[in-house]
Structures are given as structure tokens and as C-alpha cells.
Amino acid sequence: MTEVNGYQQSDNEKKLTILNLPALEAEAKKIIPTGGFGYIVGGAEDDWTLRQNTLAFQHAQIVPKALSNIESPDLSTQIFGIDLKTPVMMAPAAAQGLAHSQGEKATAKGVAAVGGLMSQSTYSSTSIADTAAAAPGAPQFFQLYMSKDWDFNYSLLDEAVKAGVKGIILTVDATVDGYREQDIINNFQFPIPMANLEKFSAGDGKGKGIGEIYASAAQKIGEDDVRRIAEYTKLPVIVKGIESPEDALRAIGAGASGIYVSNHGGRELNGGPAAFDVLPSIAKAVNHQVPIIFDSGVRRGSHVFKALAAGADLVAFARPVLYGLALGGAQGVQSVFEQIDHEFEIVMQLAGTKTIADVKQAPLTHFNYQD
């Protein structure tokens, strides 16, 4: 273990034997300190929307396809001209040093090992440059929590462009922090400096609560901000936190190159719909004008299949990856991606889909199961 400001960070580095991703949570709880674990696992209020995110996948079922005459499904895909070996990507997740001493650097290595796409949060434990350097040549996105201070925004965007990121994810659904009871119960303060905040803080970025950090974030985010970031960086801007067709079309009209359907993993507006339940209507409205990324509640290969069949182009997740990070470092992250890809490949075979393009055309049926 590595100790930073009294916080015990995992130094584990090993491949994991995984039965399923949901089982990792209990194992990770044993080694991540209480405050850090509560921050990672918790949602807003009583976690209703967090729970619905995964339960909503039961609202659609995959149609098996026999006599399909295929074998060895191909998981490779492409987005913004980036070739990927898997349609599953790392969602931007803050403060990964809470799970492991190597934080985002280890995550980047693990994602690169499976040929996936990494995304890094503004509130990461390691700098944009260090995260990029940990996986040279591997594709990465940078996620921006817009600040009220545009000098800060421009500085981060400059660093992201210099580091060679392939796109900017602009989060628009977290202008204030959700009411996260786990953090209140634990009186949680970030014990580990946030590398991207250090040069703009009087101290070292540690010892702040999530509310204090969000206080400096922009509460007013509009269409002009999307245009401003796209024009400044000359990179694709993917607007994250879209939960309605109207907002999707508004973002595209403002110059967004991608739509990211997400409710922040149930961490912001409790009582809002499960992300999977709103995905089909958003995909219909977008009508292939731009790619769609989806996250919130993904825990199984079948969830990946359903999200792609419902209109997503890439599927992201974070919490299970952070559990794998704590349990096994970069190799643990790799193990998590390999597990969900393995499950997804089985589903592809049984559904008679050879390619990701086939999955996107696969029919889903809908029955109202009560259990």
C-alpha cells in the first residue's frame, strides 16, 4: 500500500480471475478506504436512478438467431477515424488515485492493452500529459468540466491538444453536484491532489469536498460553449449528459461532433430516467448525424449488445473498471475489459451477429417482466 495524506492506496498489480463484474464491488470494498469507496460507489440521494440504470436493461431482450452461419464474431469498430478492437470504452471517472496509487496511468495502460479508448476526467489524479504518456500512441479523450475561469479551461484544452487526445468530452449534466449521501456520511474530503487543479489552486488540490470543487465549475453552460471549444481545439466535441432528443439536436446544432447519452451513473439527478430507457428516442432523433456514446449501468456483455442495438456506437463504463484497478492495477483493468468483451462475444455469436454493424441492426424485443 502507498500512503498519501493518511489515505491508503492499493499498489496491486495482477491479472484477475473474474466470474462477473458485479461481484467485483464487494471485493474492492475490502481494500479501498471507506471514504474513497463511498465516493466511487455512491449515487445521488437514495440511489434510485443508479439502480434503475442497470435494471432498465431488462426492459429489452435480445432475439437469438439460429442458422446464422457465422463464427468468431469481430468486436472491432471505429469512431472519428479511430480504429478500436472493442466497442467498450473507459468512461471519464474522477480521482482514480482513490482506487490505486497509479490512478489514471494504470487505467490507461489496461485500456490500451485491449485496444480500447481511454477518457480522462478534469478531476483526475494524474495530469493529462502523464496519462497520455502511460500508453503511448493509444487513443484517448479528455473530459472537460467547464470552469467559470476560461483561462483555466483554455489551459486544460491546450494541454489536451498537446498530449494528442483525439476528442473533447464536454460534460453538461453536472453544473452542481448531486446530493451524495455517502460523501456526507463519510465527511469525505479528497485526500489526494488533483493534478489538473494544482496549478490553479493556492494549495495542493487536496482536502476539498466535492461541493467546494463544483463551486468553481460553470453553472451556466450553453450552445455557445460547445462552439467555442470546438473552434478553439479543432477536435471533435462530444457533449456528455444528454437525456432527451431535444438536447441532442440542440447540441448537434451547436457544433457537437458526438452525443454522449448518460445520467452520470445516477450521481447527479436522482429520480431521472435510466439512461438505457432514453437511448432509443435519442438515437432516432440523431438519425446517424453524429456518433453516440452511451454509459450508465453497464455491467454485462449483454448490456453492451443491447446498448449498441438500441442506437449507441460506443458503450462506456467506469465503476467496474475502478474496482478492477483497485484489485489488480493495470492488469486488473485489462481483466475487466477482457471479461465484458468475452461475455459480449458470446452474445454476438448467439444473436447471429458477426460484426458491430450487425449488432447495430439486431432486433430487440420488449416484454414487461415484473421480476
C-alpha positions as CSV (number, residue, x, y, z in Angstrom):
1,M,0.0,0.0,0.0
2,T,1.0,3.6,-0.6
3,E,0.0,6.2,1.9
4,V,-0.8,9.8,0.9
5,N,-2.1,12.2,3.5
6,G,-3.1,9.3,5.6
7,Y,-5.0,7.6,2.8
8,Q,-4.1,4.0,1.9
9,Q,-3.8,3.4,-1.8
10,S,-3.7,0.0,-3.4
11,D,-0.5,-1.0,-5.2
12,N,-1.9,-4.3,-6.5
13,E,-0.7,-5.4,-9.9
14,K,-2.1,-8.7,-11.2
15,K,-4.5,-10.3,-13.6
16,L,-7.8,-11.1,-12.1
17,T,-10.0,-14.2,-12.2
18,I,-13.5,-12.8,-12.7
19,L,-16.8,-14.6,-12.5
20,N,-18.7,-11.4,-13.3
21,L,-18.3,-7.7,-12.9
22,P,-21.0,-7.1,-10.3
23,A,-19.0,-9.4,-7.9
24,L,-16.0,-7.1,-8.0
25,E,-17.7,-4.4,-5.9
26,A,-17.6,-6.4,-2.7
27,E,-14.0,-7.4,-3.3
28,A,-12.9,-3.8,-3.9
29,K,-14.7,-2.6,-0.8
30,K,-12.3,-4.7,1.3
31,I,-9.3,-2.7,0.1
32,I,-10.5,0.8,-0.9
33,P,-10.8,3.0,2.2
34,T,-14.3,3.9,3.3
35,G,-14.4,7.5,2.1
36,G,-12.9,6.7,-1.3
37,F,-15.2,3.7,-1.8
38,G,-18.2,5.7,-0.9
39,Y,-17.3,8.4,-3.4
40,I,-16.8,5.8,-6.2
41,V,-19.9,3.6,-5.5
42,G,-22.4,6.2,-4.4
43,G,-25.2,7.9,-6.4
44,A,-27.5,10.8,-5.6
45,E,-30.0,10.8,-2.7
46,D,-31.2,7.2,-2.2
47,D,-29.6,5.8,-5.4
48,W,-32.9,5.1,-7.1
49,T,-31.7,6.2,-10.6
50,L,-28.4,4.5,-10.0
51,R,-30.2,1.2,-9.5
52,Q,-32.6,1.8,-12.4
53,N,-29.7,2.2,-14.8
54,T,-28.9,-1.5,-14.6
55,L,-32.4,-2.7,-14.1
56,A,-33.5,-0.9,-17.3
57,F,-31.6,-3.4,-19.5
58,Q,-34.3,-5.9,-18.5
59,H,-36.8,-3.7,-20.5
60,A,-35.4,-5.1,-23.8
61,Q,-34.5,-8.6,-24.8
62,I,-32.1,-9.9,-27.4
63,V,-33.6,-12.1,-30.1
64,P,-31.5,-15.3,-30.6
65,K,-30.7,-16.1,-34.2
66,A,-30.1,-19.7,-35.3
67,L,-28.8,-20.9,-38.6
68,S,-26.8,-17.7,-38.9
69,N,-23.8,-19.5,-40.4
70,I,-21.2,-17.4,-38.5
71,E,-18.4,-18.0,-36.1
72,S,-15.7,-15.9,-34.4
73,P,-17.5,-12.5,-34.1
74,D,-15.4,-9.4,-34.8
75,L,-15.5,-6.8,-32.0
76,S,-13.5,-4.2,-33.8
77,T,-15.1,-0.8,-34.6
78,Q,-14.2,2.8,-35.5
79,I,-15.2,6.2,-34.2
80,F,-13.9,9.6,-35.6
81,G,-11.5,7.6,-37.7
82,I,-10.0,5.8,-34.7
83,D,-9.7,2.1,-35.0
84,L,-10.6,0.2,-31.9
85,K,-10.6,-3.5,-31.0
86,T,-13.6,-3.2,-28.8
87,P,-16.7,-1.0,-28.7
88,V,-16.4,-0.8,-24.9
89,M,-14.5,2.3,-23.7
90,M,-13.5,3.8,-20.4
91,A,-15.9,6.5,-19.2
92,P,-14.3,9.6,-17.6
93,A,-14.1,9.0,-13.9
94,A,-12.6,11.4,-11.4
95,A,-9.9,10.8,-8.8
96,Q,-8.8,7.3,-9.7
97,G,-6.0,7.6,-7.2
98,L,-8.7,6.7,-4.7
99,A,-8.6,3.2,-6.1
100,H,-4.9,2.8,-6.9
101,S,-1.6,4.6,-6.4
102,Q,-1.1,4.7,-10.2
103,G,-4.6,6.0,-10.8
104,E,-5.4,7.0,-14.4
105,K,-1.9,6.0,-15.6
106,A,-2.7,2.3,-14.8
107,T,-6.2,2.6,-16.2
108,A,-4.8,4.0,-19.5
109,K,-2.3,1.0,-19.7
110,G,-5.0,-1.5,-19.1
111,V,-7.4,0.0,-21.7
112,A,-4.6,0.3,-24.2
113,A,-3.8,-3.4,-23.7
114,V,-7.2,-4.4,-25.1
115,G,-7.2,-1.9,-27.9
116,G,-9.8,0.3,-26.3
117,L,-10.4,4.0,-25.9
118,M,-9.5,5.8,-22.7
119,S,-11.0,9.0,-21.4
120,Q,-9.6,11.1,-18.6
121,S,-11.5,13.5,-16.3
122,T,-10.7,17.1,-15.5
123,Y,-10.7,15.9,-11.8
124,S,-8.1,13.2,-12.4
125,S,-5.3,12.2,-10.0
126,T,-2.7,12.4,-12.8
127,S,-2.0,15.0,-15.4
128,I,-3.2,14.9,-18.9
129,A,0.4,14.5,-20.1
130,D,1.2,11.7,-17.7
131,T,-1.9,9.8,-18.5
132,A,-1.2,10.1,-22.3
133,A,2.5,9.1,-21.7
134,A,1.4,6.0,-19.8
135,A,0.0,4.5,-23.0
136,P,2.0,6.0,-25.9
137,G,0.1,6.0,-29.1
138,A,-3.2,4.7,-27.6
139,P,-6.3,6.8,-28.3
140,Q,-7.5,9.0,-25.5
141,F,-10.3,11.6,-25.0
142,F,-10.2,14.4,-22.4
143,Q,-13.3,15.2,-20.5
144,L,-13.8,18.9,-19.5
145,Y,-15.7,20.1,-16.5
146,M,-16.0,23.6,-17.6
147,S,-14.8,26.2,-15.2
148,K,-16.1,29.8,-14.7
149,D,-12.5,30.8,-15.4
150,W,-11.8,30.5,-19.2
151,D,-8.1,30.8,-18.6
152,F,-8.3,27.5,-16.7
153,N,-10.4,26.0,-19.5
154,Y,-8.0,27.1,-22.2
155,S,-5.0,25.8,-20.2
156,L,-6.5,22.4,-19.9
157,L,-7.6,22.3,-23.6
158,D,-4.1,23.4,-24.6
159,E,-2.6,20.5,-22.6
160,A,-5.1,18.0,-24.0
161,V,-4.3,19.0,-27.6
162,K,-0.5,18.9,-26.9
163,A,-0.9,15.5,-25.4
164,G,-2.5,14.3,-28.6
165,V,-6.0,13.5,-27.4
166,K,-8.5,12.6,-30.1
167,G,-11.6,14.3,-28.8
168,I,-13.0,16.5,-26.0
169,I,-15.9,15.3,-23.9
170,L,-17.8,18.3,-22.6
171,T,-19.9,17.3,-19.5
172,V,-23.0,19.4,-19.3
173,D,-25.2,17.5,-16.7
174,A,-23.2,18.3,-13.6
175,T,-23.3,22.1,-13.2
176,V,-23.9,21.4,-9.5
177,D,-23.0,18.2,-7.6
178,G,-25.8,15.8,-6.9
179,Y,-26.8,15.3,-3.3
180,R,-24.5,12.4,-2.5
181,E,-25.3,11.0,0.9
182,Q,-22.4,8.6,1.1
183,D,-20.0,11.6,1.0
184,I,-21.9,13.3,3.7
185,I,-22.0,10.3,6.0
186,N,-18.2,9.8,5.5
187,N,-17.5,13.6,5.7
188,F,-15.4,12.9,2.6
189,Q,-12.6,15.2,1.5
190,F,-10.4,14.3,-1.4
191,P,-7.1,13.2,0.2
192,I,-5.1,13.0,-3.0
193,P,-4.2,16.1,-5.1
194,M,-5.9,16.5,-8.4
195,A,-3.1,17.1,-10.9
196,N,-5.1,19.4,-13.2
197,L,-6.2,21.6,-10.4
198,E,-2.9,22.1,-8.6
199,K,-1.5,25.0,-10.7
200,F,-4.8,26.9,-10.3
201,S,-5.1,26.4,-6.5
202,A,-3.5,28.1,-3.6
203,G,-2.6,24.8,-2.1
204,D,-2.1,21.4,-3.5
205,G,-5.6,20.5,-4.6
206,K,-6.2,18.2,-1.6
207,G,-8.6,18.4,1.3
208,K,-11.6,19.7,-0.6
209,G,-15.0,18.3,-0.7
210,I,-16.9,17.7,-3.9
211,G,-19.1,20.7,-3.2
212,E,-16.1,23.0,-3.0
213,I,-14.7,21.7,-6.2
214,Y,-18.0,22.2,-8.1
215,A,-18.3,25.7,-6.7
216,S,-15.7,26.8,-9.2
217,A,-17.4,25.0,-12.0
218,A,-19.5,26.7,-14.6
219,Q,-23.2,26.6,-13.7
220,K,-24.2,28.2,-16.9
221,I,-23.3,26.1,-20.0
222,G,-24.9,26.8,-23.3
223,E,-24.6,26.2,-27.0
224,D,-22.0,28.9,-27.5
225,D,-19.7,27.0,-25.2
226,V,-19.8,24.0,-27.4
227,R,-18.9,26.1,-30.4
228,R,-16.2,27.9,-28.5
229,I,-14.4,24.6,-27.5
230,A,-14.8,23.1,-31.0
231,E,-13.3,26.2,-32.7
232,Y,-10.5,26.5,-30.2
233,T,-9.3,22.9,-30.2
234,K,-10.2,21.9,-33.8
235,L,-11.1,18.5,-32.2
236,P,-14.4,16.6,-32.1
237,V,-16.5,17.8,-29.1
238,I,-18.8,15.1,-27.6
239,V,-21.5,16.5,-25.4
240,K,-22.0,14.3,-22.4
241,G,-25.1,14.1,-20.2
242,I,-27.7,14.1,-22.9
243,E,-31.0,12.5,-21.9
244,S,-33.5,13.9,-24.4
245,P,-33.9,14.1,-28.1
246,E,-34.3,17.9,-27.9
247,D,-31.0,18.4,-26.1
248,A,-29.3,16.0,-28.6
249,L,-30.4,18.1,-31.5
250,R,-29.5,21.3,-29.7
251,A,-26.0,20.0,-29.1
252,I,-25.6,19.0,-32.8
253,G,-26.8,22.4,-33.9
254,A,-24.2,24.0,-31.7
255,G,-21.4,22.0,-33.4
256,A,-21.1,18.9,-31.4
257,S,-19.4,16.1,-33.3
258,G,-20.9,13.4,-30.9
259,I,-23.6,12.8,-28.4
260,Y,-22.9,11.1,-25.1
261,V,-26.1,9.6,-23.6
262,S,-25.6,9.4,-19.8
263,N,-27.1,10.3,-16.5
264,H,-23.7,10.4,-14.8
265,G,-24.2,6.9,-13.5
266,G,-27.0,8.1,-11.2
267,R,-24.7,10.5,-9.4
268,E,-26.5,13.8,-10.3
269,L,-30.3,14.0,-10.8
270,N,-31.9,11.2,-8.7
271,G,-35.4,10.5,-10.0
272,G,-34.4,10.9,-13.6
273,P,-34.9,8.1,-16.1
274,A,-32.5,5.3,-16.6
275,A,-30.1,6.1,-19.4
276,F,-30.9,3.0,-21.4
277,D,-34.6,3.9,-21.4
278,V,-34.0,7.2,-23.2
279,L,-31.3,5.9,-25.6
280,P,-33.7,4.7,-28.4
281,S,-35.6,8.0,-28.7
282,I,-32.3,10.0,-28.8
283,A,-30.8,7.7,-31.4
284,K,-33.9,8.1,-33.6
285,A,-33.7,11.9,-33.4
286,V,-30.0,11.9,-34.1
287,N,-30.5,9.6,-37.0
288,H,-26.8,8.9,-37.6
289,Q,-25.8,12.6,-38.0
290,V,-23.1,12.0,-35.4
291,P,-21.8,9.1,-33.3
292,I,-23.5,8.3,-30.0
293,I,-21.6,7.1,-26.9
294,F,-23.6,5.6,-24.1
295,D,-23.0,4.9,-20.4
296,S,-24.7,4.4,-17.0
297,G,-25.4,1.0,-15.5
298,V,-23.4,-1.2,-17.9
299,R,-22.3,-4.4,-16.1
300,R,-22.7,-7.3,-18.6
301,G,-21.8,-8.2,-22.2
302,S,-25.5,-8.4,-22.9
303,H,-25.8,-4.7,-21.7
304,V,-23.2,-3.7,-24.3
305,F,-25.1,-5.6,-27.0
306,K,-28.4,-4.0,-26.1
307,A,-27.0,-0.5,-26.0
308,L,-25.5,-0.9,-29.4
309,A,-28.7,-2.4,-30.8
310,A,-30.6,0.5,-29.3
311,G,-28.6,3.1,-31.1
312,A,-25.2,3.6,-29.5
313,D,-21.9,3.5,-31.4
314,L,-19.6,3.0,-28.3
315,V,-20.5,1.8,-24.8
316,A,-18.7,3.2,-21.8
317,F,-18.5,2.2,-18.1
318,A,-16.4,3.2,-15.1
319,R,-17.2,1.7,-11.7
320,P,-16.3,-1.9,-12.5
321,V,-13.1,-0.7,-14.1
322,L,-12.2,1.2,-10.9
323,Y,-12.9,-2.0,-8.8
324,G,-10.5,-3.9,-11.2
325,L,-8.0,-1.1,-10.8
326,A,-8.0,-1.4,-7.1
327,L,-7.8,-5.2,-7.1
328,G,-5.2,-5.5,-9.9
329,G,-3.8,-2.2,-11.2
330,A,-3.3,-2.0,-15.0
331,Q,-3.7,-5.8,-15.3
332,G,-6.9,-5.7,-13.3
333,V,-8.3,-3.1,-15.6
334,Q,-7.3,-5.2,-18.6
335,S,-9.0,-8.2,-16.9
336,V,-12.3,-6.2,-16.5
337,F,-12.3,-5.3,-20.2
338,E,-11.5,-8.8,-21.2
339,Q,-14.4,-10.2,-19.1
340,I,-17.0,-7.9,-20.6
341,D,-15.6,-8.4,-24.1
342,H,-15.8,-12.2,-23.6
343,E,-19.4,-12.0,-22.5
344,F,-20.2,-9.7,-25.4
345,E,-18.6,-12.0,-27.9
346,I,-20.8,-14.9,-26.6
347,V,-23.9,-12.8,-27.0
348,M,-22.9,-11.7,-30.5
349,Q,-22.5,-15.4,-31.6
350,L,-25.8,-16.5,-30.1
351,A,-27.6,-13.5,-31.7
352,G,-26.1,-14.3,-35.1
353,T,-24.1,-11.1,-35.4
354,K,-20.7,-11.2,-36.9
355,T,-19.7,-7.5,-36.7
356,I,-20.6,-4.4,-34.7
357,A,-22.5,-3.2,-37.7
358,D,-24.6,-6.4,-37.4
359,V,-25.2,-5.7,-33.7
360,K,-26.5,-2.2,-34.5
361,Q,-29.1,-3.8,-36.8
362,A,-30.1,-6.5,-34.4
363,P,-33.7,-6.5,-33.2
364,L,-34.7,-6.1,-29.6
365,T,-38.0,-7.2,-28.2
366,H,-39.8,-5.7,-25.2
367,F,-41.7,-7.6,-22.6
368,N,-42.7,-6.2,-19.2
369,Y,-41.1,-8.7,-16.8
370,Q,-42.1,-8.0,-13.2
371,D,-39.1,-9.7,-11.6
